[in-house]
Every structure is written in structure tokens, then in C-alpha cells.
Amino acid sequence: MLYNISMKEYIWLFVVIFIFHDMEEIVGMKLFFEKNKELLQKKASFLAKRYGSYTTAGFSLGVYEELVFFMLISGLAFWTDVHFFKFMWLGTFIGVAAHFFVHIVSCIVLRKYIPSLITSIICLPVSVCIILKAFVWMCWFSPLTFSLTQAVAAIALSLVLCILNFGVAHKLIAWFSNKSVD
């Protein structure tokens, strides 16, 4: 039952879900862009321009950087009793769940399987369930040592950090892709 489960039991599931999803992306990304250049040029030229020159090694480095960031946020939420960090974890998880949704929509727009679709379909409902359970636990079953303003600020801050981190990861991917050859 929900009230017998602490939020700590959910924290590391976020990292596992991220790894599970991104492994599909790493394995299939380069081949997908090579085989679908014309389709991407026609329907999503910005994707072809941005991701077309990425190497698997470069993409893996970007995923690794994101993983370190997500592990840091998860570690702060797990090893401290600071509710602000728990809400930051929640906001970060919301950002990654939104990322799954974007992959599903991208597949619909392209009318083609894209690497990450299968794990997005699997991970999105699981993530939403965990996010809702964690939110309920934090709001109703934890000691109320935070305000709604603090919770919203932590979630908003983590979403901004996710976006900034995504940018850092893509700069690393581009830099390393220019240095390496698949």
C-alpha cells in the first residue's frame, strides 16, 4: 500500500528508467539518422542538422553526463532529509518523462519507428505512476516541513537545470563527435 512505502524506494528507479531508455537511443541513434536522411530533411530538418553528425561515442558521452547529473539529484534526494531536494528530484523526473512524450510525438510526426520509441512507451506510464505516487507521498505522508512555494520553486529550478543540462550534454556530444569517428 502507498502509505507503507517511503519515497526513498522510488528515487533510484528514476535513474534505472533513464538508463533503460537511453540505451535504446545509444544503440539505434546513428543508424537511424544514416538510414533516414531524406525523411528527416523533409519532415524535421532541424533534427537532421543537429543530430546527423553525432557519433555513437559522442552521444554516449552526452548520455553519461546526463546520468551523472541525474545521479547527483537522486543522491541528494536519497541521502538528505531536505524536502527541497526531493522536489528537485520530482521536477527532474517530470522533465525526463516529458522527454519520453516528445519521442512518442516525434514518432507520430515522422510516421516511423525512432530509436527510443519502445522504451518511451514502456517508461512513460511507469514514470507517471512513480511521479504521482512520490508527489502524493511528499505532500500527504511526509512531515510537512516545506511550503507550496518551496515545492514549486524546487520543481521549477530542476526543470530549468534539466534544460540547461540538456544543452551541456549536446555541446559535449557535438565536441566529442568532432573528435571521434564511429
N, C-alpha and C positions, 0 to 999 in steps of 0.2 A: 504494500500500500504506500501511497505517496508520503504520508506523514511519518513513515518509518524509515524513509530514505533521506539521507542528508544530501545536500547539493554536491558535496565533495565526490560522491560516487559518479557524478556526471562530468566533472571537469575534464578528465583526461580522455573521455570519449570524443570530445571535440578534436583533439589532436589526432586520434586514431581515424576519425572520419575524414579529416583533411588529408592525411597520408593516403588513405584508401582511394580517395577521389583523385588526387594529383598524380598518383602512379599511372592511372589510365591516361591522363593528359601527357605525361612524360613519354610514355611508350608510343602513343599514337600521333602526337602533335606534328612532328617533322614530316612523316609520311603523308599525313592528311594534307598539309599545305603543298607538298610536292605534287600530289595527285589531283588537286582541286584548284590549281592556279586560276584557270579561266572562270570557273564558277565564282571564286572569291573576288576576282577582278570585277565581275559583272554585278554581284549582289552585295559585296562587302569589301570594297577596295581599301578601306581604312584598315581592315584586318590583314589583308594581303600585304599591304605596305608595312604595317607594324610588325607582324609576326612571321612573314615569309622568309626573312633572312636569319631567323633564330635557329641555332643548332640545339640538338638534344642536350649536349653538355651545358650550354648556356642556360637553357630552360631549366635544367636540373639544379643549377646554381641558384636561380631565382626562387625555385620551389624550396630549396634548402633554407634560403634566407627567410622566407615567409614562415617556414616551420620553426625556426629559432624564435622569431617574433611571437608566434602563437604559443610556443612552449613557455616563453617568458611570462606572457599574460596569464597562462594557465597556472604556472608555478606560483605567481603572486596570489592568484585566487585560491589556490590549494593550501599554501603554506602560511598564509596570514589569515587573521580574522577581520580584516579590513573589508567592509562591505563595498566600498568604492571599487576595489579590485575585482570583486565578484561581479559587480555590474559592468565593469570594463570587459571582463571575460564574456559576459552575456552579449554585450554590444559587438564584440569581435566575432562571436559565433553567429550573430544575426547577419553580420557583413558577409561571412563565408556562405551562409545559407542563401543569401541573396545572389551570390556568385553562382550557386547551383541553378537557381531560377534563370539567370541570364544564359547559361549554357542550354537549358531546355528551350528557351525562346529562340536562341540562335539556331538551333537545330530546326525548329519550325520555319523560321525565316528562310534558311538555306534549303529546306526540304531534303535534308541529307544527314546521315549519321555524322556526328562530330566526336572526336576523342573527348571524353568526359561526360557524354550523354548518359551512358548506362549507370555510372556511379552517381551522377546528379539525380537521376530518377530514384535510385536507391537511397541516397543520402538526404535528399530534401525532406521527405516526410519524417525520417528518423530525427533529423536535426530540429525540425519544427516541434516535434514531440518533446525532445530534450529541452529545448529553449523554453517551451511553455511550462514544463514541469519545474525547471530551475527557477523561472520567474515566480511561479506560484510559491515555491519553497522559500525563496528570498523575501517575498512580500508577506507571507502569512505564517510561516513556520519558524523563521529565524528571529532572533532578538531584533526588535525594531530600533536599531542604533543609527539609522540613516533617514534622510528625508526624501521625499519625492524629487525635490530639486537636485539632490546629490545623485540619485539614481539616474535621472535624465541626463545630468551633466556627464556622468561616467559613461553611459551608453553613447552619448553624442561624441565625447572625446575619443572613445575607442573606435567609432566608425570613421572619424577623421584620421586617426592613426592608421587604420586599415587602408584607407585610400592613399595616404602618404607612403605607407609601406609597400603597397602595390606598385607605386611609382618607382620606389627604390629598387624593388625586385626586377622591374622591367629595365631599368638602367643597367643593373648587373647582368641581366640576360643579354642585352644588346652589347655591352662591353665584352663579356666573355665569348659571345658568339663571334665577334670580330677577331678574337684571339685564337679561337679553336676551329677545327674543321671536323664535321661528322664523317 
